[in-house]
Amino acid sequence: MSRADSPPSRRAFIGATGAMAATGLTAGCESPAPPPSRPSSPASPARVSPTGRHQAGITLPQPAQPNLLAVVADLGDAVAVGPLLAELGQAVHTLTAGTDPRLLGLPPGDLTVTIGVGPRLVRMADPSLPGAADLPRFSREQIAPQARGGDLLIQICAGDPLLLPVVAAALLEQAGHRMRERWRQSGRRGPDIPVDKGISAPRNLLGFIDGIVGPHTTAEHRRHLWLAGPAPVAGGTIAVVRRMELDLPRFTELSVADQEAVFGRRRATGVPLSGGTAAGDPNLGAKTPDGRYLVPADAHIRRANPNVVGVGLMLRRSYSTDAPTPGLLFISFQNDLRTFTNTLARMDDSDALLRFTTTTASATFLILPGFDQQHPLGAKLFH
């Protein structure tokens, strides 16, 4: 196995903690005081099944787990893609079930592993399929060659951050010399904030609620998220992965009002500057008495508004990062790559938010349809 970074030591994650119990004092004929009650351990998150029509880690679990690790890798030219994907899918079974010894005894809890294949592999199977197109280049990018594109995405999510590198090591070991890691990035979501009935989203490092707009209902998922066909990709989706640095010092220098003008929303509540509710559509035509737009012309919610761009909705699982620099790991899922590319092309023109971002990694992947023991991961696409 060839890796860009040294593999994490498994033994680094084995530890033990001790507990001290207080003892009650006795006097005369008094009965010994009962020992103080110990705080109950938090319940382990419910297990998320890896099988089904769709892979886990996209819409389930809900809310999303707080910790994520994305690993982007390449495959050798002579690698048989189908058998490798089947092996990885089987490993996902044992890891999420907690029966894989490579977990080192860690309970899997709500662990999910989501796997996608890059455009080169999709073109090998059928160049006419969704997912065969490379992601174009945009402005405000400073991307090293090894951080652009890739053959395989492994997205690992869990409530327990210790699971992320352990599971990544297990899957890379499973692939062995057939896979070469390009880059990886871990991130964390803050607690979700309710913004409407059944809709919640976390704050990002800039202090704003992130991910309010998106497909939330089952009907919206069918329309905007899942691929309906052709048969080899039905039940899958298209992912875009972008790692961005954020210029926190320069953004912090702005007044709260100026920060809100960048986003077009109130920082505390997420409500559009035009009023209404956080989850409601902004009134982009609303103006002040002196004729100024309440939502500025370069505000993020105006430039990225799907109705204005003329595209569908994208589901985002964005995570904040603090290494190598403070930033954002942006992951969006949509059933048409143009949902993302057309949106970013319009933002590239003049979106106030992009002035505080620099993209340092970029790739797109076909997230494979769901699988089970009878239908291995990727079997429909790679025979």
C-alpha positions as CSV (number, residue, x, y, z in Angstrom):
1,M,0.0,0.0,0.0
2,S,1.4,3.4,-1.0
3,R,0.2,6.3,1.1
4,A,0.7,10.0,1.0
5,D,0.9,10.1,4.8
6,S,2.2,7.6,7.4
7,P,-0.6,5.3,8.6
8,P,-1.9,5.9,12.0
9,S,-0.8,3.5,14.7
10,R,-3.6,1.3,15.9
11,R,-1.9,1.1,19.3
12,A,-2.2,4.9,19.6
13,F,-5.9,4.5,20.1
14,I,-5.8,2.0,22.9
15,G,-6.1,3.6,26.3
16,A,-7.5,3.0,29.7
17,T,-9.1,5.3,32.2
18,G,-9.4,4.9,35.9
19,A,-12.1,5.9,38.3
20,M,-11.9,6.8,42.0
21,A,-14.8,6.0,44.3
22,A,-15.4,8.1,47.4
23,T,-15.9,6.3,50.7
24,G,-18.4,7.4,53.3
25,L,-17.2,8.0,56.9
26,T,-18.8,6.2,59.8
27,A,-19.2,7.4,63.4
28,G,-20.3,5.4,66.5
29,C,-23.2,3.1,65.7
30,E,-24.3,4.9,62.5
31,S,-24.7,2.8,59.4
32,P,-22.1,3.3,56.7
33,A,-23.1,6.0,54.2
34,P,-24.1,4.6,50.8
35,P,-21.5,5.2,48.1
36,P,-22.3,8.1,45.9
37,S,-24.0,7.2,42.7
38,R,-21.9,7.1,39.6
39,P,-23.0,9.1,36.5
40,S,-24.5,6.8,33.9
41,S,-22.4,6.4,30.8
42,P,-24.0,8.0,27.7
43,A,-25.8,5.5,25.6
44,S,-24.0,4.4,22.4
45,P,-25.6,5.8,19.3
46,A,-28.0,3.5,17.5
47,R,-26.4,1.3,14.8
48,V,-27.0,2.5,11.2
49,S,-27.5,-0.4,8.7
50,P,-25.0,-0.1,5.8
51,T,-27.4,-2.0,3.4
52,G,-30.4,-0.8,1.4
53,R,-31.3,1.0,-1.8
54,H,-29.0,3.9,-0.9
55,Q,-25.7,3.9,1.0
56,A,-25.8,5.2,4.5
57,G,-24.1,8.5,5.4
58,I,-26.0,10.7,3.0
59,T,-29.5,11.1,4.4
60,L,-29.1,8.7,7.3
61,P,-28.5,9.1,10.1
62,Q,-30.4,12.2,10.8
63,P,-29.1,14.4,12.2
64,A,-25.7,13.7,10.8
65,Q,-22.9,12.4,13.0
66,P,-20.6,15.1,14.4
67,N,-17.3,13.7,13.0
68,L,-16.2,13.0,9.4
69,L,-13.1,11.8,7.7
70,A,-12.9,11.9,3.9
71,V,-10.1,9.9,2.2
72,V,-9.5,10.3,-1.5
73,A,-7.4,7.7,-3.3
74,D,-6.4,6.4,-6.7
75,L,-6.4,2.8,-8.0
76,G,-3.7,1.2,-10.1
77,D,-4.4,0.9,-13.8
78,A,-4.6,-2.9,-13.7
79,V,-6.8,-3.1,-10.6
80,A,-10.0,-5.1,-11.0
81,V,-12.5,-2.5,-9.7
82,G,-15.4,-4.8,-9.2
83,P,-13.7,-7.3,-6.8
84,L,-12.1,-4.4,-4.9
85,L,-15.4,-2.7,-4.3
86,A,-17.0,-5.9,-3.3
87,E,-14.3,-6.5,-0.7
88,L,-14.7,-2.9,0.6
89,G,-18.4,-3.4,0.9
90,Q,-17.9,-6.6,2.9
91,A,-15.5,-4.8,5.2
92,V,-18.1,-2.1,5.7
93,H,-20.5,-4.8,6.8
94,T,-18.1,-6.2,9.5
95,L,-16.9,-2.8,10.7
96,T,-20.4,-1.3,11.2
97,A,-21.6,-4.6,12.8
98,G,-18.7,-4.4,15.3
99,T,-17.4,-7.9,14.4
100,D,-14.2,-6.8,12.6
101,P,-11.1,-7.3,14.8
102,R,-9.6,-4.2,13.1
103,L,-11.9,-2.1,15.2
104,L,-9.6,-2.8,18.2
105,G,-12.6,-3.3,20.4
106,L,-14.2,0.1,19.8
107,P,-18.0,-0.1,19.6
108,P,-19.1,1.1,16.1
109,G,-22.2,3.0,17.3
110,D,-23.6,5.1,14.5
111,L,-20.6,4.5,12.2
112,T,-21.3,4.9,8.4
113,V,-19.0,4.4,5.5
114,T,-20.0,5.9,2.1
115,I,-18.0,5.0,-1.0
116,G,-17.9,6.7,-4.4
117,V,-15.9,6.3,-7.6
118,G,-14.3,9.1,-9.6
119,P,-14.9,10.0,-13.3
120,R,-12.1,7.9,-14.6
121,L,-13.5,4.8,-13.3
122,V,-17.1,5.7,-14.4
123,R,-15.8,6.3,-17.9
124,M,-14.2,2.9,-17.9
125,A,-17.6,1.3,-17.2
126,D,-19.6,3.6,-19.5
127,P,-18.7,7.2,-20.5
128,S,-22.4,8.1,-21.0
129,L,-23.3,7.5,-17.3
130,P,-23.8,10.2,-14.7
131,G,-20.6,10.8,-12.9
132,A,-18.3,10.4,-15.9
133,A,-17.6,14.2,-16.2
134,D,-14.7,15.8,-14.4
135,L,-15.2,18.8,-12.2
136,P,-14.2,22.0,-14.0
137,R,-11.7,24.5,-12.5
138,F,-13.0,27.7,-10.9
139,S,-11.4,30.9,-9.5
140,R,-10.0,31.2,-6.0
141,E,-8.4,27.8,-6.2
142,Q,-4.9,26.9,-5.0
143,I,-5.0,23.2,-5.5
144,A,-1.9,21.0,-5.7
145,P,-2.1,18.3,-8.4
146,Q,-2.5,15.4,-5.8
147,A,-5.5,17.3,-4.3
148,R,-7.5,17.5,-7.6
149,G,-9.7,14.6,-8.7
150,G,-9.3,11.0,-7.6
151,D,-10.6,7.5,-8.3
152,L,-12.2,6.7,-4.9
153,L,-13.9,8.5,-2.1
154,I,-14.2,6.9,1.3
155,Q,-16.4,9.0,3.6
156,I,-16.4,7.8,7.2
157,C,-18.8,9.4,9.7
158,A,-19.3,8.6,13.4
159,G,-20.2,10.0,16.8
160,D,-16.9,8.7,18.2
161,P,-13.9,10.5,16.6
162,L,-11.6,7.6,17.5
163,L,-13.4,5.4,14.9
164,L,-12.4,7.5,12.0
165,P,-8.7,6.8,11.6
166,V,-9.1,3.2,12.8
167,V,-11.8,2.5,10.1
168,A,-9.7,4.3,7.5
169,A,-6.7,2.1,8.3
170,A,-8.8,-1.1,8.1
171,L,-10.2,-0.1,4.6
172,L,-6.8,0.9,3.3
173,E,-5.3,-2.3,4.6
174,Q,-8.1,-4.2,2.8
175,A,-7.2,-2.6,-0.5
176,G,-3.5,-3.0,0.1
177,H,-1.2,-2.1,-2.9
178,R,-4.3,-1.7,-5.1
179,M,-5.0,1.7,-3.6
180,R,-2.8,4.8,-3.2
181,E,-4.1,7.6,-0.9
182,R,-4.1,11.1,-2.4
183,W,-5.3,13.2,0.5
184,R,-7.5,13.1,3.6
185,Q,-9.4,15.6,5.7
186,S,-11.2,15.3,8.9
187,G,-13.9,17.7,10.1
188,R,-16.5,18.3,12.8
189,R,-20.1,19.5,12.9
190,G,-21.4,21.6,15.7
191,P,-24.8,20.9,17.3
192,D,-27.8,21.2,15.0
193,I,-30.0,24.2,15.4
194,P,-33.7,23.9,14.6
195,V,-34.7,26.3,11.9
196,D,-38.1,24.9,10.9
197,K,-40.3,21.8,11.6
198,G,-38.1,18.8,10.9
199,I,-35.2,21.0,9.6
200,S,-32.1,21.7,11.5
201,A,-28.5,22.6,10.6
202,P,-25.2,23.4,12.4
203,R,-23.2,26.6,12.5
204,N,-20.0,27.0,10.5
205,L,-16.7,28.6,11.6
206,L,-18.0,32.0,10.5
207,G,-20.8,31.8,13.0
208,F,-23.7,31.3,10.6
209,I,-26.1,28.4,10.3
210,D,-24.9,26.3,7.4
211,G,-27.0,24.1,5.1
212,I,-30.5,25.5,5.6
213,V,-31.5,25.2,1.9
214,G,-31.6,21.7,0.6
215,P,-33.9,18.8,-0.2
216,H,-35.4,17.7,3.1
217,T,-38.5,15.6,2.3
218,T,-38.6,12.2,0.7
219,A,-40.2,13.7,-2.4
220,E,-37.4,16.3,-2.6
221,H,-34.8,13.6,-2.3
222,R,-36.4,11.7,-5.2
223,R,-36.4,14.9,-7.3
224,H,-33.0,16.4,-6.5
225,L,-30.8,13.8,-4.8
226,W,-31.1,10.2,-6.0
227,L,-30.3,9.1,-9.5
228,A,-33.3,7.4,-11.1
229,G,-31.2,5.7,-13.8
230,P,-29.7,4.2,-15.8
231,A,-30.0,0.9,-13.9
232,P,-26.3,0.6,-13.0
233,V,-26.4,3.9,-11.0
234,A,-30.1,4.0,-9.9
235,G,-30.2,4.7,-6.2
236,G,-26.8,6.5,-6.2
237,T,-26.0,10.2,-6.3
238,I,-23.3,12.6,-7.4
239,A,-21.0,14.0,-4.7
240,V,-18.8,17.1,-4.9
241,V,-16.0,17.4,-2.3
242,R,-14.2,20.7,-1.8
243,R,-11.8,21.7,1.0
244,M,-11.7,25.4,1.6
245,E,-9.6,27.6,3.8
246,L,-11.5,30.5,5.5
247,D,-10.0,33.9,6.2
248,L,-11.3,34.1,9.8
249,P,-9.3,37.2,10.9
250,R,-10.5,39.3,7.9
251,F,-14.1,38.2,8.4
252,T,-14.0,38.8,12.1
253,E,-12.9,42.4,11.4
254,L,-16.3,43.1,9.8
255,S,-19.2,44.4,11.9
256,V,-22.1,42.0,12.6
257,A,-24.2,43.9,10.1
258,D,-21.5,43.6,7.4
259,Q,-21.1,39.9,8.1
260,E,-24.8,39.5,7.7
261,A,-24.7,41.4,4.4
262,V,-22.1,38.8,3.1
263,F,-24.5,35.9,3.8
264,G,-27.8,37.7,3.4
265,R,-29.0,36.2,6.7
266,R,-29.2,37.2,10.3
267,R,-26.2,35.6,12.1
268,A,-28.2,34.6,15.3
269,T,-31.2,33.1,13.6
270,G,-30.5,32.4,10.0
271,V,-33.5,34.5,8.9
272,P,-33.0,36.2,5.5
273,L,-32.4,39.9,5.7
274,S,-35.7,40.3,3.8
275,G,-37.6,38.8,6.7
276,G,-39.7,35.7,7.1
277,T,-38.4,32.4,8.5
278,A,-35.0,30.8,8.3
279,A,-36.2,28.0,6.1
280,G,-38.4,30.2,3.9
281,D,-37.4,31.6,0.5
282,P,-35.8,35.1,0.7
283,N,-37.7,37.9,-0.9
284,L,-35.0,39.0,-3.3
285,G,-37.0,41.9,-4.6
286,A,-37.6,43.5,-1.2
287,K,-36.1,47.0,-0.9
288,T,-35.5,49.7,1.7
289,P,-37.5,53.0,1.5
290,D,-34.5,54.5,-0.3
291,G,-34.4,51.7,-2.9
292,R,-31.6,49.5,-1.7
293,Y,-32.1,45.7,-1.7
294,L,-32.6,44.2,1.7
295,V,-30.6,41.2,0.5
296,P,-27.5,42.8,-1.1
297,A,-26.8,42.0,-4.8
298,D,-23.6,40.1,-3.9
299,A,-25.0,38.3,-0.8
300,H,-24.4,34.5,-0.7
301,I,-28.1,33.6,-0.5
302,R,-28.9,35.6,-3.7
303,R,-25.9,34.4,-5.8
304,A,-26.4,30.8,-4.8
305,N,-30.2,30.8,-4.8
306,P,-31.3,27.7,-6.8
307,N,-34.3,29.5,-8.3
308,V,-32.1,32.3,-9.6
309,V,-29.4,29.9,-10.9
310,G,-32.1,27.7,-12.4
311,V,-30.9,24.4,-10.9
312,G,-32.1,21.9,-8.4
313,L,-31.3,21.6,-4.7
314,M,-28.1,20.1,-3.3
315,L,-27.9,18.2,0.0
316,R,-24.9,19.3,2.0
317,R,-22.9,17.6,4.7
318,S,-20.4,20.4,5.4
319,Y,-17.9,20.0,8.2
320,S,-15.7,22.6,9.8
321,T,-11.9,22.0,9.9
322,D,-9.0,23.3,12.0
323,A,-6.1,21.6,10.3
324,P,-4.0,22.3,8.3
325,T,-5.8,25.7,8.6
326,P,-9.3,26.7,9.8
327,G,-11.8,26.0,7.0
328,L,-14.6,24.0,5.7
329,L,-14.9,20.6,4.1
330,F,-17.8,21.1,1.7
331,I,-19.6,17.9,0.6
332,S,-22.7,18.2,-1.6
333,F,-24.9,15.5,-3.0
334,Q,-27.1,16.0,-6.1
335,N,-28.4,14.0,-9.0
336,D,-27.0,16.4,-11.6
337,L,-23.5,17.8,-11.5
338,R,-24.7,21.0,-13.1
339,T,-26.6,21.7,-9.9
340,F,-23.2,22.4,-8.4
341,T,-21.2,23.7,-11.4
342,N,-23.8,26.2,-12.5
343,T,-24.2,27.4,-9.0
344,L,-20.5,28.0,-8.4
345,A,-20.1,29.5,-11.8
346,R,-22.7,32.2,-10.8
347,M,-21.0,32.6,-7.4
348,D,-17.6,33.0,-9.1
349,D,-18.9,36.1,-10.8
350,S,-19.6,38.0,-7.6
351,D,-20.4,36.3,-4.3
352,A,-19.3,38.2,-1.3
353,L,-18.7,35.0,0.7
354,L,-16.0,33.7,-1.8
355,R,-13.8,36.6,-1.0
356,F,-13.0,34.9,2.3
357,T,-12.4,31.4,0.9
358,T,-9.6,29.6,-0.9
359,T,-10.2,26.1,-2.2
360,T,-7.3,23.7,-1.7
361,A,-8.8,20.4,-2.8
362,S,-11.6,19.5,-5.3
363,A,-13.1,16.3,-6.7
364,T,-16.4,14.8,-7.8
365,F,-17.6,11.2,-7.4
366,L,-20.4,8.9,-8.3
367,I,-21.7,7.6,-5.0
368,L,-22.6,4.0,-5.7
369,P,-26.1,2.7,-5.2
370,G,-26.8,0.8,-2.0
371,F,-25.8,-2.9,-1.6
372,D,-26.4,-5.9,0.6
373,Q,-25.0,-9.4,1.0
374,Q,-26.6,-10.7,-2.2
375,H,-25.7,-7.6,-4.3
376,P,-22.1,-6.5,-3.6
377,L,-21.1,-2.9,-3.6
378,G,-20.6,-1.7,-7.2
379,A,-21.7,-5.0,-8.8
380,K,-24.2,-3.3,-11.1
381,L,-21.6,-1.0,-12.6
382,F,-18.4,-3.1,-12.5
383,H,-19.1,-6.7,-13.6
